[in-house]
């Protein structure tokens, strides 16, 4: 079978699997967040944290709960990492204070950027109790925020958006945890390791010795992909055979990182009472994903970098097509896991992965973050369409006025501001330029990729930048924190503005937001906003490298 046919069949199987689970999983998540009954396990959690599940919160209270929960998570994880040397199962793992802070912020913000080697920088205790716990908590936070925004659009009366603690608990207990258990079993059957074996020295083919370490890998790998986290148990991430041993597990992992984000549009459609709206968002996400997948795959298939074509930096057991599929999907979401080194991609292939993140990671984006990012673009598209035809812009009967569009604009501008400012400083600052592997356009791409990955809470690395320095650790941590929580607060403020409005009835002058025409406008606004913001930087980086 040719590589082209094999690659196309792989993509077809993936799309079919996503299509099969889209409706049942989307419906289930809608039921989870609208159910009036509480499970026994959930009631125990509410009693433990002293939360009244019947109470609801206005948007400022909801936002304070989100930020407070996450800040406490950063503090606890930071302490665990710093003190890991005196905790059980230390195995000699140590980490500098600045690296520990970067790591704590990274995992709590769903970024999972790693400035350390996974198997040596953290102990098994920190891996399983610290990092894995945040791998569950951080996507649940994003899911809760997305649901709050959907409630703001769906409700016609009231001023509350639900209860963060209830949404967080339900997302964990009813959605993320059960799916992660099933995924871990599937990965175990596929050959991913799960043990507590001591590190062992084994002989290599060249006559030397290499230390091989096991660990509770399958359980972390499952939530790493399912929760769009991306932090690997090993430094090689999903290119490591213990994390991703075969083409089958590779396909399973791509499916896991896409399944919840691509199912959430169905949840949105059901919760707002118009499933056509969900199909619109799904069409928007799928169109962008397909376009960028085609671009990255074409670039890598046609890369003539050696006798094996575009195989530099890729695993032989996967090949070009699955590697391009993984790279495009992981940067289209906020996962950041890698099964190949993006530094070794062609200029256009690496640039495509970079542009995926610059779009705002909404194709389909992370767990929860992808949906609310897409809805921000939908509001912007409605507003621009209203300006062009002279009608009052509305989305689902909610007016988009000065307050709403101001919040959307601020939320959309946070990431570009962080990326461009810190990239500009980094290129001229010796503290950063001295850590670059390459110079010229490729060196610019290395730095820009790092800050884009951090500000978008992606976490993947271009692999050419030596980022474990105090300046880079602290500035990347700042980008991760601001890139996560400033948009979240603005999204919740937008939800509060929408929930306070009554839904207007549909009239002949209402812009339909469920048609293919609107999907085209939706996609165009996302591409133009991203393109106009970053085109000069891309022209100096990957585009200049491709043309050189």
Phi, psi and omega in degrees: 000133181290158179298323181296312180295318179298317180296317179295321178294321178299314179296320180297318179296318179298312180297319179297318179296318178295322180294322182295320185268352186303307184291307182297319180289319178297317177297319181297317180294325176297319179293321180302316187267006174239355181292135180271350180264152180243136177288159181300316180299324180291320179298323178298320178295316181298320178293321181296318182264004177058057179242134175273108184293344180277344181277152177236162187240144168285166188299322179297320179293319178299315182295318179299319179297317179299310184291318181297315178302318183287320179296319176297321177298319177299313183297314182293317180292321178300314179297319180297318181292316181296324184264010186298336180294336180255002178267163179300155178058037183295316179053031176077008182289132177221161180205137176296157183299317181293324177292321179296318178295317178301316181293318180297313178297320183300312184284329179287329181272008180068021179272307179064033169295136183235111176269013184224164174279120188308315186282346183242335183281335181230147179281163176303327179294314179294320179301314189271320183270322182273297187290317182293324177300316178290333174297332175275317187289318186294318175293330178294326176295312178300321179296318180297318180295318178298317179296322178297319178295319178298319177298321179300324177281329187277327187278146180256343180222161176098176181229005184255159184243008186109194181236120183303318184292326176290315180297319179298313182295315180295319178300322179287308188288320189261341184242295192288312183297311179299318179295323180294323178296313178298316181297320180296320178296317179299317180292323175300314178296334179277355176110002176289137188281155177207095182202177175238036182292145176289151176304138185233137176272125180237154180283143177259168180296334181275000178097357178270196179228146179227137178277122180251127182243137174263203179154179177277071191277314186299319181294323178284324180297321181299309182283335175303317181274315184298323181270012184047048179269287173107345181289124185271150174293327180247159183298328181281358176058222184283005169273350180281133182296338176285334178268329188209079192282342188211166175302329179293312178295328177299316179294320178299318182292321176297319177300316183297319183286344180259341195294313181289312179302321181282347177267339183296328175303325175296318177301316179299312181299319180291317184291328179271358176079018179213096185295340177296329178295324177294319178296326178297311179296319178298317178298320177299309181298314183294323179297312179296319180298315180295318181297314182287326175297317179298318182294313181294317180296315178301317182297319183283323178295325183263008178284123181255069184263004181169186182297338179260016179070239184265029185273357178299128178080005182245153179283134180296332182286348178254308182092184187287311186299308178296328178293318177294322177298315180295314182298317181292320182287322183287331177271342173283336172257185175259032185283299178085356174293153180224142170247009175205166183267114183294337175301328184270358176293161174298165181302317181285325178295313177294323177295324177296318177297321178295316181293329174307315180288324181294337175294344182106010179051058180237021183231060012259004180080188182275184178293110182086311182297325180295318181293313183288332174292319178296321180292329173298316178293324177298317178298318179296319179295318178297318181296314180295321178295321178297321177295322184289327184252000177075031178244157177291120182290132179221147171231116182055040178079002178256127184287139176258097181257199184297316181297314184295314183289332175294316178297318179296314181299316179297317180296321181289330186273346183301308184296310178301321179300311181297315183296308187289321180294310184286330174293316178300316178295318184296324182294328182260349182272126179302332180297335179257312184300331179289344181264000182279135177285323183245168175239179177068209183301321181293323177296321176299319180296322178302311182291315181296323178297318182298311182287329174294318178298320181289312184292335178266004181056040177270299176100348177289154182240151177280349172076355179262348183259124177279094194269357185273065174233156182304315182297311182293320179300316184285318180290323176293322177297320178297316178298319180297316183292310181291322180294338178271308195266333175296310176299323180299314179297319179293322177296317179292325175296321177296318177298320178296324178292321180290318185293336180283350181264147170280144178288125179280146178291152178288132178234179179295338181268000181284131178289120178289129182248026180232017185254161175301328178299317179292325176301318178298317177296318179305308181295316181299318180296317180298315182290318182293317179299313179293319182293315181294326181288317189250356185302316178302318180292319178295325179295327179277342182256257186297325180292318178296322178295320180294328182273351183279000000 
